[in-house]
Amino acid sequence: MATATESKSAPAKTAPAKSGAAKEKAAKPRRTRRTSRRDPLAISLLKKDHRQVEHWFDEYEQLESPEEKVALFNQIALALKVHCAIEEEIFYPDERGDVEDDMLDEAYVEHDSAKKMIAEIEAMKPGDEFYDAKVKVLGEYIKHHVKEEEQPGGIFAQAKKGEEDLNAMGEQLEQRKEELMASSKKH
């Protein structure tokens, strides 16, 4: 019992030694979501994309102007296409072997379905029947996909336990994302 008590009290004795850094961190407000400081660059980048698209879907719900709806949906569509591309070209293939095959297979299928739904919406106009409903369903579909990637035991959790250098991969993801965004602006 004495060893258990000693080990429990050991962190309390060492805590004051870190007080300078701990005070700086404690002064910052806590975030409600896990911070990217704990995540390697690849995971942090992908989660940042998720938060941005979630925000845009929420913003879309508040719009009434057809012009604003089209403009925002075009932003969402581009972001999702680029995000899918970098996951499919870099992240998923590199994580094969570290992440359960079934999870990766489902993620590819979910991406394919989302891309088909995006294409359907892009062929429509905001006044068309079911336009807003399709955008809403796409948002719910993406939210489901994000949950599966980010949940405990999900793709990101398994990837973090794997062998890949997720910081180096993050640099690749950033570079590829920049290339895809730049090429979309040329078109």
Residue frames as a rotation matrix with the C-alpha (Angstrom) as fourth column:
MET 1
0.567 0.824 0.000 0.00
0.824 -0.567 0.000 0.00
0.000 0.000 -1.000 0.00
ALA 2
0.325 -0.494 -0.807 2.80
0.274 -0.767 0.580 2.42
-0.905 -0.409 -0.114 0.78
THR 3
-0.718 -0.638 0.278 4.09
0.434 -0.099 0.895 2.22
-0.543 0.764 0.348 -2.79
ALA 4
-0.144 0.748 0.648 0.67
0.938 -0.104 0.330 3.04
0.314 0.655 -0.687 -4.22
THR 5
0.753 0.406 -0.518 0.36
0.592 -0.762 0.262 6.03
-0.288 -0.504 -0.814 -1.89
GLU 6
-0.079 -0.879 -0.471 3.88
0.260 -0.474 0.841 7.16
-0.962 -0.056 0.266 -2.73
SER 7
-0.733 -0.218 0.645 3.24
0.656 0.024 0.754 6.93
-0.180 0.976 0.125 -6.47
LYS 8
0.291 0.902 0.320 -0.01
0.915 -0.360 0.182 8.86
0.279 0.239 -0.930 -6.10
SER 9
0.775 0.002 -0.632 1.69
0.359 -0.824 0.438 11.63
-0.520 -0.566 -0.640 -4.17
ALA 10
-0.215 -0.956 0.197 4.73
0.734 -0.025 0.678 11.79
-0.644 0.291 0.708 -6.48
PRO 11
-0.155 0.156 0.975 3.01
0.869 -0.448 0.210 13.91
0.470 0.880 -0.066 -9.13
ALA 12
0.861 0.508 -0.001 1.94
0.437 -0.740 0.511 16.41
0.259 -0.440 -0.860 -6.48
LYS 13
0.468 -0.770 -0.434 5.58
0.394 -0.258 0.882 16.83
-0.791 -0.584 0.183 -5.40
THR 14
-0.488 -0.720 0.494 6.81
0.751 -0.057 0.658 17.34
-0.446 0.692 0.568 -8.97
ALA 15
0.374 0.748 0.548 4.01
0.918 -0.383 -0.104 19.69
0.132 0.542 -0.830 -10.00
PRO 16
0.794 -0.049 -0.605 5.54
0.185 -0.930 0.318 22.83
-0.579 -0.364 -0.730 -8.45
ALA 17
-0.279 -0.959 0.059 8.69
0.318 -0.034 0.948 22.32
-0.906 0.283 0.314 -10.54
LYS 18
-0.601 0.132 0.789 6.56
0.797 0.016 0.604 22.86
0.067 0.991 -0.115 -13.67
SER 19
0.034 0.755 -0.654 4.64
0.751 -0.451 -0.482 25.77
-0.659 -0.475 -0.583 -12.19
GLY 20
-0.497 -0.260 -0.828 5.94
-0.207 -0.891 0.404 28.41
-0.843 0.372 0.389 -14.65
ALA 21
-0.959 0.138 -0.249 4.76
-0.217 0.210 0.953 26.53
0.184 0.968 -0.172 -17.74
ALA 22
-0.567 0.788 -0.240 1.69
0.814 0.581 -0.015 25.22
0.128 -0.204 -0.971 -15.97
LYS 23
-0.245 0.463 -0.852 0.65
0.415 -0.744 -0.524 28.74
-0.876 -0.482 -0.010 -14.98
GLU 24
-0.756 -0.070 -0.651 0.92
-0.494 -0.591 0.638 29.91
-0.429 0.804 0.412 -18.61
LYS 25
-0.864 0.444 -0.237 -1.24
0.119 0.637 0.762 27.02
0.489 0.630 -0.603 -19.80
ALA 26
-0.446 0.717 -0.536 -3.69
0.879 0.238 -0.413 27.44
-0.169 -0.655 -0.736 -16.94
ALA 27
-0.549 0.194 -0.813 -4.18
0.028 -0.968 -0.250 31.12
-0.836 -0.160 0.525 -17.81
LYS 28
-0.888 0.225 -0.400 -5.48
-0.434 -0.129 0.891 30.24
0.149 0.966 0.213 -21.27
PRO 29
0.008 0.958 0.288 -9.19
-0.925 0.117 -0.362 29.43
-0.380 -0.263 0.887 -21.54
ARG 30
-0.612 -0.174 0.771 -9.97
-0.054 0.983 0.178 25.75
-0.789 0.067 -0.611 -21.97
ARG 31
-0.625 0.392 -0.675 -11.38
-0.756 -0.092 0.648 24.62
0.192 0.915 0.354 -25.28
THR 32
0.231 0.801 0.552 -14.44
-0.826 0.461 -0.323 22.42
-0.513 -0.381 0.769 -25.39
ARG 33
0.964 0.014 -0.265 -13.01
-0.176 0.780 -0.601 20.15
0.198 0.626 0.754 -28.08
ARG 34
0.546 -0.837 0.041 -9.71
0.625 0.439 0.645 18.38
-0.558 -0.327 0.763 -27.91
THR 35
0.620 -0.360 -0.698 -6.99
-0.462 -0.886 0.047 20.74
-0.635 0.293 -0.715 -28.92
SER 36
0.917 -0.313 -0.245 -4.76
-0.120 0.368 -0.922 20.21
0.379 0.875 0.300 -31.89
ARG 37
0.169 -0.903 0.396 -1.74
-0.959 -0.243 -0.144 20.45
0.226 -0.355 -0.907 -29.55
ARG 38
0.051 -0.102 0.993 -2.36
-0.578 0.808 0.113 16.84
-0.814 -0.580 -0.018 -28.60
ASP 39
0.789 0.354 0.502 -2.79
0.174 0.656 -0.735 15.69
-0.589 0.667 0.456 -32.17
PRO 40
-0.378 -0.881 0.285 -0.09
0.553 0.032 0.832 15.12
-0.742 0.472 0.475 -34.77
LEU 41
-0.695 -0.002 -0.719 -0.21
-0.363 -0.862 0.353 17.49
-0.620 0.506 0.599 -37.75
ALA 42
-0.917 0.364 -0.163 -2.11
0.003 0.415 0.910 15.13
0.399 0.834 -0.381 -40.07
ILE 43
-0.343 0.821 -0.457 -4.94
0.924 0.382 -0.006 14.61
0.170 -0.425 -0.889 -37.58
SER 44
-0.355 0.144 -0.923 -4.97
0.452 -0.839 -0.305 18.27
-0.818 -0.525 0.233 -36.60
LEU 45
-0.894 -0.026 -0.447 -5.28
-0.352 -0.576 0.738 19.38
-0.276 0.817 0.506 -40.24
LEU 46
-0.744 0.643 -0.183 -8.09
0.281 0.549 0.787 16.94
0.607 0.534 -0.589 -40.99
LYS 47
-0.229 0.662 -0.714 -9.99
0.960 0.031 -0.280 17.92
-0.163 -0.749 -0.642 -37.83
LYS 48
-0.615 -0.041 -0.787 -9.60
0.075 -0.997 -0.007 21.59
-0.785 -0.063 0.617 -38.73
ASP 49
-0.925 0.315 -0.210 -11.22
-0.241 -0.061 0.969 20.85
0.293 0.947 0.132 -42.10
HIS 50
-0.479 0.775 -0.413 -14.05
0.756 0.603 0.255 19.06
0.447 -0.190 -0.874 -40.28
ARG 51
-0.302 0.348 -0.888 -14.72
0.717 -0.531 -0.452 22.02
-0.628 -0.773 -0.089 -37.99
GLN 52
-0.835 -0.059 -0.546 -14.72
-0.236 -0.859 0.455 24.47
-0.496 0.509 0.703 -40.93
VAL 53
-0.810 0.548 -0.208 -17.23
-0.051 0.287 0.956 22.46
0.584 0.785 -0.205 -42.96
GLU 54
-0.352 0.694 -0.628 -19.44
0.925 0.359 -0.122 21.88
0.141 -0.624 -0.768 -39.91
HIS 55
-0.502 0.101 -0.859 -19.48
0.332 -0.895 -0.299 25.64
-0.799 -0.435 0.416 -39.33
TRP 56
-0.907 0.126 -0.401 -20.42
-0.408 -0.493 0.768 26.29
-0.100 0.861 0.499 -42.97
PHE 57
-0.627 0.733 -0.264 -23.27
0.452 0.618 0.643 23.78
0.635 0.284 -0.719 -42.85
ASP 58
-0.235 0.523 -0.819 -24.60
0.905 -0.190 -0.381 25.52
-0.355 -0.831 -0.428 -39.73
GLU 59
-0.661 -0.083 -0.746 -24.23
-0.051 -0.987 0.154 28.89
-0.749 0.140 0.648 -41.45
TYR 60
-0.949 0.311 -0.049 -26.06
-0.009 0.128 0.992 27.59
0.315 0.942 -0.118 -44.54
GLU 61
-0.422 0.824 -0.378 -29.11
0.894 0.448 -0.022 26.81
0.151 -0.347 -0.926 -42.38
GLN 62
-0.160 0.308 -0.938 -29.45
0.565 -0.750 -0.343 30.54
-0.809 -0.585 -0.054 -41.61
LEU 63
-0.904 -0.302 -0.304 -29.33
-0.052 -0.627 0.777 31.78
-0.425 0.718 0.551 -45.21
GLU 64
0.152 0.984 0.098 -32.34
0.232 0.061 -0.971 32.83
-0.961 0.170 -0.219 -47.25
SER 65
0.356 -0.070 -0.932 -30.82
-0.749 -0.618 -0.240 34.44
-0.559 0.783 -0.272 -50.35
PRO 66
0.956 0.023 0.292 -30.39
0.142 0.836 -0.530 31.99
-0.256 0.548 0.796 -53.26
GLU 67
0.634 -0.768 0.092 -27.15
-0.243 -0.311 -0.919 33.75
0.734 0.560 -0.384 -54.26
GLU 68
0.043 -0.608 0.793 -25.70
-0.990 -0.130 -0.046 33.37
0.131 -0.783 -0.608 -50.76
LYS 69
0.613 0.256 0.747 -26.79
-0.435 0.899 0.049 29.72
-0.659 -0.355 0.663 -50.63
VAL 70
0.961 -0.273 0.042 -25.05
0.177 0.489 -0.854 28.92
0.213 0.828 0.518 -53.92
ALA 71
0.357 -0.878 0.319 -21.90
-0.550 -0.474 -0.687 30.78
0.755 0.070 -0.652 -52.91
LEU 72
0.040 -0.327 0.944 -21.66
-0.974 0.200 0.110 29.02
-0.225 -0.924 -0.310 -49.55
PHE 73
0.807 0.251 0.534 -22.52
-0.175 0.966 -0.190 25.63
-0.564 0.060 0.824 -50.98
ASN 74
0.826 -0.553 -0.108 -19.76
-0.053 0.115 -0.992 26.10
0.561 0.825 0.066 -53.56
GLN 75
0.020 -0.813 0.582 -17.31
-0.895 -0.273 -0.352 26.72
0.445 -0.514 -0.733 -50.70
ILE 76
0.275 0.180 0.945 -18.55
-0.730 0.678 0.084 23.62
-0.625 -0.713 0.318 -48.90
ALA 77
0.981 0.160 0.112 -18.36
-0.046 0.747 -0.664 21.51
-0.190 0.646 0.740 -52.06
LEU 78
0.509 -0.858 -0.070 -14.79
-0.366 -0.142 -0.920 22.59
0.779 0.494 -0.386 -52.83
ALA 79
-0.091 -0.545 0.833 -13.66
-0.991 -0.033 -0.130 22.01
0.099 -0.838 -0.537 -49.25
LEU 80
0.487 0.350 0.800 -15.22
-0.513 0.856 -0.063 18.54
-0.707 -0.380 0.597 -49.21
LYS 81
0.981 -0.144 -0.126 -13.77
-0.040 0.490 -0.871 17.57
0.187 0.859 0.476 -52.59
VAL 82
0.201 -0.967 0.154 -10.29
-0.588 -0.245 -0.771 18.66
0.784 0.064 -0.618 -51.55
HIS 83
-0.034 -0.161 0.986 -10.61
-0.971 0.239 0.006 17.01
-0.237 -0.958 -0.165 -48.15
CYS 84
0.818 0.376 0.436 -11.76
-0.264 0.918 -0.296 13.74
-0.511 0.128 0.850 -49.73
ALA 85
0.817 -0.532 -0.224 -8.90
-0.157 0.169 -0.973 13.90
0.556 0.830 0.054 -52.22
ILE 86
-0.060 -0.924 0.378 -6.16
-0.800 -0.182 -0.572 14.35
0.597 -0.337 -0.728 -49.62
GLU 87
0.120 0.142 0.983 -7.59
-0.806 0.592 0.013 11.61
-0.580 -0.793 0.186 -47.42
GLU 88
0.898 0.337 0.284 -7.97
-0.124 0.811 -0.571 9.22
-0.423 0.478 0.770 -50.36
GLU 89
0.741 -0.657 -0.139 -4.60
-0.190 -0.006 -0.982 10.02
0.644 0.754 -0.130 -51.96
ILE 90
-0.239 -0.930 0.279 -2.45
-0.476 -0.139 -0.868 10.18
0.846 -0.340 -0.410 -48.83
PHE 91
-0.307 0.065 0.949 -4.06
-0.951 -0.044 -0.305 9.49
0.022 -0.997 0.076 -45.46
TYR 92
0.648 0.666 0.369 -6.14
-0.685 0.722 -0.101 6.36
-0.334 -0.187 0.924 -46.06
PRO 93
0.760 -0.375 -0.530 -3.57
-0.139 0.704 -0.697 4.49
0.634 0.603 0.483 -48.19
ASP 94
-0.271 -0.941 0.204 -0.77
-0.418 -0.076 -0.905 5.24
0.867 -0.331 -0.373 -45.71
GLU 95
-0.319 0.216 0.923 -2.93
-0.943 0.027 -0.332 4.11
-0.097 -0.976 0.195 -42.79
ARG 96
0.665 0.480 -0.572 -3.86
-0.571 0.821 0.026 0.79
0.482 0.309 0.820 -44.39
GLY 97
0.019 -0.643 -0.766 -2.44
0.319 0.730 -0.605 -1.77
0.948 -0.232 0.219 -41.96
ASP 98
-0.951 -0.311 0.000 -2.63
0.116 -0.355 -0.928 0.57
0.288 -0.882 0.373 -38.96
VAL 99
-0.488 0.868 0.095 -6.39
-0.791 -0.393 -0.470 1.18
-0.370 -0.304 0.878 -39.22
GLU 100
-0.300 0.463 0.834 -8.97
0.126 0.886 -0.446 -1.60
-0.946 -0.028 -0.324 -39.54
ASP 101
-0.964 -0.121 0.237 -9.62
0.232 0.049 0.971 -2.37
-0.129 0.991 -0.019 -43.21
ASP 102
-0.200 0.972 0.124 -13.40
0.973 0.183 0.138 -2.32
0.112 0.148 -0.983 -42.73
MET 103
0.297 0.279 -0.913 -13.27
0.541 -0.837 -0.080 1.23
-0.787 -0.470 -0.400 -41.37
LEU 104
-0.580 -0.584 -0.568 -11.16
-0.165 -0.599 0.784 2.46
-0.798 0.548 0.251 -44.28
ASP 105
-0.849 0.322 0.419 -13.36
0.525 0.421 0.740 0.66
0.062 0.848 -0.526 -46.81
GLU 106
0.155 0.960 -0.231 -16.46
0.974 -0.188 -0.126 2.29
-0.164 -0.206 -0.965 -45.33
ALA 107
0.045 -0.213 -0.976 -14.75
0.214 -0.952 0.218 5.69
-0.976 -0.219 0.002 -45.38
TYR 108
-0.924 -0.382 -0.035 -14.02
0.022 -0.143 0.989 5.34
-0.383 0.913 0.141 -49.10
VAL 109
-0.505 0.813 0.289 -17.65
0.820 0.347 0.456 4.39
0.270 0.467 -0.842 -49.76
GLU 110
0.298 0.601 -0.741 -18.90
0.790 -0.591 -0.161 7.31
-0.535 -0.538 -0.652 -47.65
HIS 111
-0.434 -0.527 -0.731 -16.65
-0.033 -0.801 0.598 9.67
-0.900 0.283 0.330 -49.63
ASP 112
-0.950 0.082 0.302 -18.00
0.313 0.228 0.922 8.28
0.007 0.970 -0.242 -52.89
SER 113
-0.067 0.997 -0.046 -21.59
0.992 0.072 0.103 8.80
0.106 -0.039 -0.994 -51.75
ALA 114
0.205 0.088 -0.975 -20.84
0.472 -0.881 0.020 12.34
-0.857 -0.464 -0.222 -50.58
LYS 115
-0.755 -0.556 -0.347 -19.20
-0.047 -0.482 0.875 13.20
-0.654 0.677 0.338 -53.92
LYS 116
-0.707 0.587 0.394 -22.26
0.655 0.332 0.679 11.90
0.268 0.738 -0.619 -55.79
MET 117
0.276 0.837 -0.473 -24.56
0.938 -0.342 -0.060 13.98
-0.212 -0.427 -0.879 -53.60
ILE 118
-0.179 -0.435 -0.882 -22.35
0.185 -0.896 0.404 17.06
-0.966 -0.091 0.241 -54.14
ALA 119
-0.968 -0.204 0.148 -22.57
0.164 -0.067 0.984 16.56
-0.190 0.977 0.099 -57.91
GLU 120
-0.253 0.954 0.161 -26.37
0.935 0.198 0.296 16.30
0.250 0.225 -0.942 -57.70
ILE 121
0.382 0.393 -0.836 -26.59
0.692 -0.721 -0.023 19.53
-0.612 -0.570 -0.548 -55.71
GLU 122
-0.521 -0.661 -0.539 -24.17
0.086 -0.669 0.738 21.32
-0.849 0.339 0.406 -58.04
ALA 123
-0.883 0.236 0.406 -26.49
0.446 0.154 0.881 20.46
0.145 0.960 -0.241 -60.95
MET 124
0.109 0.978 -0.175 -29.39
0.978 -0.075 0.194 22.15
0.177 -0.193 -0.965 -59.14
LYS 125
-0.482 -0.125 0.867 -30.40
0.042 -0.992 -0.120 25.69
0.875 -0.021 0.483 -58.20
PRO 126
-1.000 0.028 0.015 -31.50
-0.017 -0.074 -0.997 26.86
-0.026 -0.997 0.074 -54.73
GLY 127
-0.371 0.927 -0.047 -35.10
-0.895 -0.371 -0.247 27.25
-0.246 -0.050 0.968 -55.91
ASP 128
-0.340 0.205 -0.918 -35.27
-0.522 0.771 0.365 23.66
0.782 0.603 -0.155 -57.16
GLU 129
0.725 0.667 0.172 -37.31
-0.562 0.429 0.707 21.13
0.398 -0.609 0.686 -55.25
PHE 130
0.934 -0.261 -0.242 -35.24
0.352 0.777 0.522 19.39
0.052 -0.573 0.818 -52.55
TYR 131
0.295 -0.880 0.372 -32.17
0.082 -0.365 -0.928 21.64
0.952 0.304 -0.035 -52.98
ASP 132
0.009 -0.274 0.962 -32.09
-0.867 -0.482 -0.129 22.72
0.499 -0.832 -0.242 -49.33
ALA 133
0.815 0.348 0.462 -33.07
-0.541 0.743 0.395 19.24
-0.206 -0.572 0.794 -48.18
LYS 134
0.811 -0.565 -0.152 -30.17
0.367 0.694 -0.619 17.70
0.455 0.447 0.770 -50.11
VAL 135
-0.019 -0.829 0.559 -27.72
-0.274 -0.533 -0.800 20.19
0.961 -0.168 -0.218 -48.62
LYS 136
0.257 0.191 0.947 -29.05
-0.958 -0.076 0.276 19.39
0.124 -0.979 0.163 -45.14
VAL 137
0.981 0.120 0.155 -28.80
-0.138 0.984 0.111 15.63
-0.139 -0.130 0.982 -45.71
LEU 138
0.469 -0.883 -0.020 -25.26
0.256 0.158 -0.954 16.06
0.845 0.442 0.300 -47.05
GLY 139
-0.072 -0.477 0.876 -24.38
-0.702 -0.599 -0.384 17.95
0.708 -0.643 -0.292 -43.87
GLU 140
0.574 0.353 0.739 -25.83
-0.790 0.478 0.384 15.18
-0.218 -0.804 0.554 -41.71
TYR 141
0.959 -0.252 -0.130 -24.00
0.167 0.872 -0.460 12.58
0.229 0.419 0.878 -43.77
ILE 142
0.151 -0.951 0.270 -20.71
-0.042 -0.279 -0.959 14.43
0.988 0.134 -0.082 -43.35
LYS 143
0.114 -0.039 0.993 -21.34
-0.944 -0.315 0.096 14.79
0.309 -0.948 -0.073 -39.60
HIS 144
0.916 0.254 0.311 -21.80
-0.334 0.911 0.240 11.01
-0.222 -0.324 0.920 -39.39
HIS 145
0.707 -0.703 -0.080 -18.59
0.355 0.450 -0.820 10.41
0.612 0.551 0.567 -41.35
VAL 146
0.004 -0.703 0.711 -16.64
-0.473 -0.628 -0.618 12.85
0.881 -0.334 -0.335 -39.16
LYS 147
0.490 0.252 0.834 -17.91
-0.871 0.187 0.455 11.11
-0.042 -0.950 0.311 -36.02
GLU 148
0.994 -0.099 0.055 -16.66
0.102 0.992 -0.071 7.77
-0.047 0.076 0.996 -37.30
GLU 149
0.362 -0.919 0.154 -13.23
0.280 -0.051 -0.959 9.23
0.889 0.390 0.239 -38.02
GLU 150
-0.220 -0.502 0.836 -12.89
-0.470 -0.697 -0.542 11.14
0.855 -0.512 -0.083 -34.74
GLN 151
0.731 0.590 0.341 -14.59
-0.566 0.246 0.787 8.87
0.381 -0.769 0.514 -32.19
PRO 152
-0.037 -0.718 0.695 -12.55
-0.882 0.350 0.315 6.85
-0.469 -0.602 -0.646 -29.67
GLY 153
-0.150 -0.110 0.983 -11.40
0.112 0.986 0.127 3.74
-0.982 0.129 -0.136 -31.51
GLY 154
0.849 0.526 -0.050 -12.15
0.056 -0.184 -0.981 5.41
-0.525 0.831 -0.186 -34.85
ILE 155
0.756 -0.536 0.376 -9.86
0.540 0.187 -0.820 5.99
0.370 0.823 0.431 -37.79
PHE 156
0.443 -0.617 0.650 -7.91
-0.400 -0.785 -0.472 8.88
0.802 -0.051 -0.595 -36.22
ALA 157
0.591 -0.195 0.783 -7.45
-0.767 0.165 0.620 7.07
-0.250 -0.967 -0.052 -32.89
GLN 158
0.821 -0.287 0.493 -6.18
0.321 0.947 0.018 3.97
-0.472 0.143 0.870 -34.66
ALA 159
0.694 -0.580 0.426 -3.91
0.330 -0.271 -0.905 6.05
0.640 0.768 0.003 -36.89
LYS 160
0.514 -0.499 0.698 -2.32
-0.728 -0.684 0.047 7.73
0.454 -0.532 -0.715 -33.87
LYS 161
0.581 -0.274 0.766 -1.43
-0.488 0.637 0.597 4.30
-0.652 -0.721 0.236 -32.47
GLY 162
0.954 -0.120 0.276 0.08
0.284 0.660 -0.695 3.17
-0.099 0.742 0.664 -35.78
GLU 163
0.227 -0.970 0.082 3.53
0.806 0.235 0.543 3.31
-0.547 -0.057 0.835 -37.25
GLU 164
0.270 -0.088 0.959 3.16
0.820 -0.502 -0.277 6.25
0.505 0.861 -0.064 -39.67
ASP 165
-0.714 -0.486 -0.504 4.82
0.646 -0.736 -0.205 9.60
-0.271 -0.472 0.839 -38.97
LEU 166
0.224 0.954 0.197 1.64
0.972 -0.205 -0.113 11.67
-0.067 0.217 -0.974 -38.82
ASN 167
0.353 -0.181 -0.918 3.55
0.123 -0.964 0.238 14.94
-0.928 -0.197 -0.318 -38.57
ALA 168
-0.753 -0.646 -0.123 5.42
-0.090 -0.084 0.992 14.27
-0.652 0.758 0.005 -41.82
MET 169
-0.532 0.652 0.539 2.17
0.846 0.424 0.322 13.07
-0.019 0.628 -0.778 -43.39
GLY 170
0.381 0.683 -0.623 0.55
0.673 -0.667 -0.320 16.31
-0.634 -0.297 -0.714 -42.23
GLU 171
-0.255 -0.567 -0.783 3.08
-0.236 -0.749 0.619 18.26
-0.938 0.342 0.057 -44.26
GLN 172
-0.949 -0.040 0.314 2.20
0.267 0.429 0.863 16.16
-0.169 0.903 -0.396 -47.31
LEU 173
-0.102 0.993 0.054 -1.51
0.981 0.110 -0.162 16.73
-0.167 0.036 -0.985 -46.70
GLU 174
0.280 0.158 -0.947 -1.00
0.264 -0.961 -0.083 20.50
-0.923 -0.226 -0.311 -46.39
GLN 175
-0.657 -0.629 -0.416 1.06
-0.256 -0.334 0.907 20.64
-0.709 0.703 0.058 -49.59
ARG 176
-0.836 0.381 0.394 -1.45
0.548 0.548 0.632 18.59
0.025 0.745 -0.667 -51.56
LYS 177
0.144 0.921 -0.361 -4.35
0.880 -0.286 -0.379 20.62
-0.452 -0.263 -0.852 -50.20
GLU 178
-0.003 -0.237 -0.971 -2.64
-0.090 -0.967 0.237 23.86
-0.996 0.088 -0.019 -51.31
GLU 179
-0.930 -0.368 -0.007 -2.07
-0.066 0.148 0.987 22.38
-0.362 0.918 -0.161 -54.80
LEU 180
-0.526 0.802 0.283 -5.70
0.849 0.476 0.229 21.32
0.049 0.360 -0.931 -55.14
MET 181
0.301 0.629 -0.717 -7.02
0.634 -0.694 -0.342 24.65
-0.713 -0.352 -0.607 -53.89
ALA 182
-0.338 -0.514 -0.788 -4.74
-0.266 -0.751 0.604 26.56
-0.903 0.414 0.117 -56.28
SER 183
-0.981 -0.027 0.193 -5.78
0.168 0.383 0.908 24.42
-0.099 0.923 -0.371 -59.26
SER 184
-0.163 0.986 0.024 -9.46
0.966 0.164 -0.199 24.95
-0.200 -0.009 -0.980 -58.40
LYS 185
0.192 0.186 -0.964 -8.97
0.221 -0.965 -0.142 28.72
-0.956 -0.185 -0.226 -58.56
LYS 186
-0.774 -0.539 -0.333 -7.55
-0.232 -0.249 0.940 28.43
-0.590 0.805 0.067 -62.09
HIS 187
-0.808 0.501 0.309 -10.72
0.578 0.576 0.578 26.73
0.112 0.646 -0.756 -63.31
